[in-house]
Amino acid sequence: MLAHAPVALNPTVIHETYHSLVFKLKWAPEEAGRVLREALDDSSILFLNQTRETTRIGLGLAESYRLGGRDALILANFLHPRVAEFLTFDRTILSQKKIKRGQNELKIRSP
């Protein structure tokens, strides 16, 4: 089993973060890319790959919790036995408070 990781990321979170940094916060694309590549290179950060099964779970979450596609896909990735809590500023996701699937439960809160 992996050691406790204080931070976990996935591909969709990386790309949504890039979009927010560049198009909303007006960072230079090169700076946003550099910072995000540093996060990807940090071996203490748990990186959760997206799979076909993750995609299926995400579709189920979208239907069950009335979420948008990207939000559901992100949450499906983090609905993982090694991840207990999901921090976000996204009001739609925050309104859920927690997501469950089988034995896995993901608590959702703002940072």
C-alpha positions, 0 to 999 in steps of 0.5 A: 500500500502507498504511503499517505499522500497529502495531495492527489491529482489526475489528468482532468484536474491538471488541465482544468487548473491550466485553463483557470490559471491561463484564461481566468487568472491571466498567467502566462501559459509557460508559467502555468505549464511549468508549475503544473509540470513541477506538480507532475514530477513531484513523487510525493503526489499521488497521481490517479490515472483515468481508465475505462472503468473510471469513465463508467463510474463517472457516468454513473455519478453524473446520473446519480448526483446530477453532475456535469461530465467533467465534474463527475469524471474528476470525482470518479478518479478521487472516489478511491480507497486512498483518498478520503477528502476532496478539496475544491472551490467549485460550488456545484461539487461543494453542494454534494458534501460527499459522494458514495459508491459501494464501500468508498466515500469521498468527503467534499469541502472547500480548502 
